[in-house]
Amino acid sequence: MKKIIKFSAEWCMPCKLMTPVFDEVKEELESNSLIFQIIDVDDDQEFLTQKYKIRNVPTIIITNEKGEEINRIVGLQTEDKLKEIILKS
């Protein structure tokens, strides 16, 4: 099961612009094999921000079943480009 993790912050304007894109892709692709998660880097209680060495937001990490990073997307993306990257990962 792949996990798609969006790292963002309340104060980040590009993150706010990315939210509807991410939500739309999530609604379309979320299934038993794809799980979507949103992490606010300022409130990260699981320390995933440190684990994946997040330096810029928005960043989307795609992980495999073991939680290992298999792809990283930094910055704003279009809905089509985001879907394409997720499906190819």
Secondary structure, DSSP 8 states (H G I E B T S, - for coil): -EEEEEEE-TT-HHHHHHHHHHHHHHHHH-SSSEEEEEEEGGG-TT-HHHHTT--SSSEEEEE-TTS-EEEEEES---HHHHHHHHHH-
